Amino acid sequence: MDWSLQLFHYCERGTDPSFWAEPFNAISNGAFAIAALAAWMQQRVTAKGLADGHRGSLALIAMVGAIGVGSFLFHTAATRWAWALDTGSIVVFTFAYLGFALRRFGNASWITIGACFGLMIAALAASRALPCSPDLLPVTAAAGRPCFNGSLGYLPVIAAMALVGGWLGMQEHPAARPIAAAAIIFAISLGLRTLDLELCGLTILLGKARGTHAAWHLLNSLAIYCLLVAAVRYGGRAGAERG
C-alpha cells in the first residue's frame, strides 16, 4: 500500500493537492484543542489530585488533543498515513471512553466491558457494510465516495452514547445529561459531515467552495467536550472492583 498517496475526500480540497487546500477544515481542528484545554482547566478545579482517580479523565483529554492533531494532518497532508492517524485517534478515544463510562459511571465488570467492546466492533463492521442507493446523495456518489460519505461507520458511536446515557439516566446518574447532550450534538454534526459534498456548491466563501466538514469539526468538538465534562466531574471516584 502506498501510504503517501493523496486522498481527495472533501469539498474544500476538491482536486487541489497543496498543503493549505483545506484551510477551514484544517484550522477548525483547533476546536478540539480548545475542548481539551477547557476540560483540563475544569479538571484542575474539580480534582483533588491524581490520587483521587482522575488519571483516566486526563488520559481522555490527551486523546482529544491527539484527535485534533491527527485531523489537522489529514486536512493538510491529505495522505493515507495522515488518514490512518486521523481515524486511529478517533477509534482509540471511542473505545477508551466507552470503557471509562461503563467502569466509572456504571461500575461494570471487566467481562461486561469486554463484551461491549465486542459488540461495538461488530456494529462498526456491520454499519460500514450497509448498502444505500446512490440516488440519495447523487453528488457524493458521483465523486466516488462511499455510502452516505462514509458516515454510517459513526452510527454505532451515536447508539453507544444514547444507550449509555439512557442507562445512566434510569439510574439518575449525573453523567447522563452531558452524555445525552453529546449524542444529540454528535448526530447533528454527523449530518453536516454527510452533506459536505452535496452542499459544496452552496458554500462559497472567499471565492471557494468550503463544504460543511469544518462545521462537523466544530460541533464534534462540542460533543466531545460534553463527554469530557462528564468524565471530569463524575468520573474521579473509581467504582468498586469486580471480577
N, C-alpha and C positions, 0 to 999 in steps of 0.2 A: 504494500500500500504506500502511495506517495503522500507522506504527511505534509509536504509543502504545497500540495495542490490547493489553489484558492477556491473558495466557495462563494457563490453569489445568491444568497438566500433572501435578502430583504430589499424592500422598495428603495430605501435611501441609497444603498450601494449601487443598485442597477447592475451595470456591467463594468463599473469602474474598479480597477484592481489597486488603486492607490491607497496608502495608509489612512488618509483622512477622508475617505469617500463616504464615511458614515459619521459625521461629526455629532449629530443629535443622538444617534444610537450609542456612540462611544461615551460622550460626556454625561449622558443621563445615568450611566452606571455610578456616577458619584452619589446617587441617592442611596445605594447600598452602603457606601462608606458612612454617609450621614446616619442611616438607620443603625449601623453597628456602633458608631460613636455615641449616639443618643442612648442606646441601650446600655453601653458601658458606663456612661455617666449615671444612669439610674442604678446600675449595679453597685457603684461606689457608695451611693446613698443608702441602698437597701441592705447590702451585705454587711455583716459584721466582720467578715474576713473569709479567706479561702477555707478555713477550717469549718465554716458554717455550712459547707456543702455547695458552694457556688462555683466550683470548678467546672461543672457541666455547662452552666449557662455562659461562662466565659469562653468555653470551647465553641459553643454555638455562635457567639458573637464573632469570634475569629473566623469561623466558617463563612459567615455572611460577608466579611471583608474579602475572603477568597473568591466568593461568587462575583463580587464586583470586579476584581482583578481579571478573573477568567473571562467574563463577558466583555470587558474592555479590550482584552487582547483579541477576542474573536471579531469584534466590530472594527478593529483596526487592521490587524494582520489578515484576518478572514481566511485562515488556513485550516486544514484538518487537525493539526496539532492544537491550534487555539480552540477549535470546536470541542476537542476532547477535554481540554481544561475547563471550558465553559460548562459543558454538560456534566462532567465528572464532579465538579464542585457542587452542583445542584443536587445530584444524586446522593452525595455524601451527607449534605445537610438534611435532605429529606429523611433518610434513614436514621440519622443521628437524632433529629428532633422527634421522630416517631418513637424511638426507643426511650428518649428522655421523658416525653409526655406520659407514656404508658407506665414507666417506672416511678417517676417523681410525683405525678398527679394521681395516677390510678393505682399505684402500689402493685403493679402487675408482676408476676413471677417472670424469671428469665425464660422459662419454657413458653409462656404466653407471648412474650416479646418475640422470640424466635419464630413462633407460629405466625404472628402478624407480619413479620418480615417476609416469610414465605408467601403469604397471601398478597402482599404488596408486589413482590417480584412477579408473581403470576398475573396480577392485574395489569401491571405495566406492560408485560409481554402481550397480553390479550388486547389491550387498548390500542397498541401500535399496529395490530393486525386487523383492526376493524375496517371494513370497506365503506366507501361512500361514493355517491355519484359525482362525477366531475362537473355536472350542471349546477351543483350547489355553490361552488366557488370557481367559476369558469376562468377568471384571470389567474388564480392561483394554480389551477390545473394546467393551464396553457404554459405557465412558467416552469412546469416540470416538478413542482413541489408536491409533497405527499398529502394525503387526505387531511383536510382542514389545516393545511400549512404545518403539519406535524404537531398540532396542539392536543390531539387525542391522547398522547402519552402523558399529559398532565392531569387527565380526568381522575385517575386513582389518587392523586395528591389531594385534589379537592374533596373527593369522597372520604379520604382518611381524616382530613381536618374536620369535615362535617360530622363524621361518626364519633371521633374523639371528643369534639365539642359538645355534641348531643349527649354522649355518655357521661361526661363530666357535669353537664347541666342537670341531668337527672339526679346526680349526687349533690347538687347545689355547690359544686366546687367553684371557687372564684376564678379559676383559669378558663372556665367555659366561655365566658363572654369575649375575651380577646381572641381566643382561638376561633370562635364562630365568626367574629368580625373579619378575621384573616381569611376565612373560607369565602365569605361574600366578596371581599375586595379582590381576592385572587381570581374568582370566577369572572368578575368584570374585566380584570386585566388580561385574562386569557382570551376573552372575546376580542380585545384590541390586538393581541398578538396574532390571532387567527385571521383578522381582516386586513392585515398590513398591506398585502399586495392588491386586494380588492379595492381599497380606498386610496391607493397610491396616487392616482390622477387627481384626487380631490384634496390633496395635502401639499400643495405647492407653497413653499415658504422660502424667501430669499432666493427665488429663481430656480428652485429644485424641489422635486417631489421628495417628501420625507417619510410618508407612511405613518403607521401607528405603533411601531415597535418601541420607540422611545417612551411612549405613554405606558406600554407594558412594563418597562423597567421601573418607571416611577410608582405605579400602583403596586407592582410586585414587591418593591422595597417597602412600601407601606404595610402590605400584608405580612411580610417577614418581620417588620418592626413590631406588629401586634403579637406575633409569636414570641419574639424575644422579650417583650414586656411580660407576657405570661410566665416565661422561664425565669426571668429576673425576680419578679415579685412573689411568685408562688412555688418556685422550684428549688429553693435553697435548702429545704429540710428534706433529707433523704427519707424515702419510705422504708417501712420495716422490711428487713431482709427475708426473702422467700427462696425456696429451692428452685 
